[in-house]
Amino acid sequence: MGKNIYKVENPIYLTKDKIREKYWDKQVLLTNIEMTSDFSRMDGAIVRYYAFDARDELYQKLAELRISEGEDAIECCGIDYIGSINLNLYAAGRADG
């Protein structure tokens, strides 16, 4: 099976619950991540790409976004697995922190 990633057309900010509802059991590339006020969990983000078992390809897309849009444009970003088991792949802080 090929390692396909899918670009989200017209990406918008979604709450964590909406992300879970829409991208359950998928890997997602998130930008503009917002945390709860006590920074204990993600409150929401913008899903730019999603995939099934394509972590390396999502990392490549993240690197491309950093080059094309700049660190400030994509702000807090990362790659995560949305599902019933805890398989967090990557949680990045801001580029300056």
C-alpha positions as CSV (number, residue, x, y, z in Angstrom):
1,M,0.0,0.0,0.0
2,G,1.3,3.4,-0.9
3,K,2.0,6.1,1.6
4,N,-0.6,8.7,0.6
5,I,-1.2,11.9,2.3
6,Y,-4.2,14.2,1.6
7,K,-4.2,17.9,1.6
8,V,-7.1,19.6,3.4
9,E,-8.9,22.0,1.0
10,N,-9.7,25.3,2.6
11,P,-8.2,24.4,6.0
12,I,-9.9,26.2,8.9
13,Y,-9.5,26.3,12.7
14,L,-11.3,23.4,14.4
15,T,-11.8,22.5,18.0
16,K,-10.2,19.4,19.3
17,D,-13.6,17.7,19.4
18,K,-14.3,18.5,15.7
19,I,-10.8,17.3,14.8
20,R,-11.4,14.0,16.6
21,E,-14.8,13.7,14.9
22,K,-13.5,14.4,11.4
23,Y,-10.0,12.8,11.5
24,W,-10.5,9.8,13.8
25,D,-7.9,7.0,13.3
26,K,-5.7,9.2,11.0
27,Q,-2.4,11.0,11.3
28,V,-2.7,14.8,11.0
29,L,-0.4,17.7,10.4
30,L,-1.6,20.5,12.6
31,T,-0.7,24.2,12.5
32,N,-1.8,27.1,14.7
33,I,-2.3,24.8,17.6
34,E,-4.0,26.5,20.6
35,M,-3.7,25.0,24.1
36,T,-6.1,25.2,27.0
37,S,-5.4,28.1,29.4
38,D,-3.4,25.9,31.7
39,F,-1.5,24.3,28.7
40,S,-2.6,20.8,29.7
41,R,-4.0,19.8,26.3
42,M,-4.7,21.0,22.8
43,D,-7.8,23.1,22.5
44,G,-7.9,23.2,18.7
45,A,-5.8,23.7,15.5
46,I,-5.8,23.8,11.8
47,V,-5.5,20.5,10.0
48,R,-3.4,21.0,6.9
49,Y,-2.8,17.3,5.8
50,Y,-4.0,13.9,7.0
51,A,-2.8,10.4,6.3
52,F,-2.9,6.7,7.2
53,D,0.6,5.4,8.2
54,A,2.6,8.1,6.5
55,R,4.5,9.8,9.3
56,D,7.7,10.5,7.3
57,E,5.7,12.0,4.5
58,L,3.8,14.3,6.9
59,Y,7.2,15.4,8.4
60,Q,8.3,16.3,4.9
61,K,5.1,18.4,4.3
62,L,5.7,20.1,7.6
63,A,9.2,21.0,6.5
64,E,7.9,22.3,3.2
65,L,5.3,24.5,5.0
66,R,8.0,25.9,7.2
67,I,9.9,26.9,4.1
68,S,7.0,28.2,2.0
69,E,5.0,29.9,4.7
70,G,7.6,30.7,7.3
71,E,7.8,29.8,11.0
72,D,5.6,32.7,12.0
73,A,2.9,31.9,9.5
74,I,2.4,28.3,10.7
75,E,3.1,29.1,14.4
76,C,2.7,26.2,16.8
77,C,2.6,23.0,14.7
78,G,3.0,19.3,14.9
79,I,2.0,15.8,13.7
80,D,-0.3,13.8,15.8
81,Y,-2.4,10.6,15.7
82,I,-6.1,11.1,16.3
83,G,-7.5,7.8,17.7
84,S,-8.4,5.6,20.6
85,I,-4.8,4.7,21.5
86,N,-2.1,7.2,22.6
87,L,0.3,7.2,19.7
88,N,1.4,10.8,19.7
89,L,4.0,11.1,17.0
90,Y,5.2,14.6,17.5
91,A,4.2,17.6,19.4
92,A,6.2,20.7,18.6
93,G,6.3,23.9,20.4
94,R,6.8,27.3,18.8
95,A,9.9,27.7,16.7
96,D,11.1,30.4,19.1
97,G,10.5,28.3,22.3
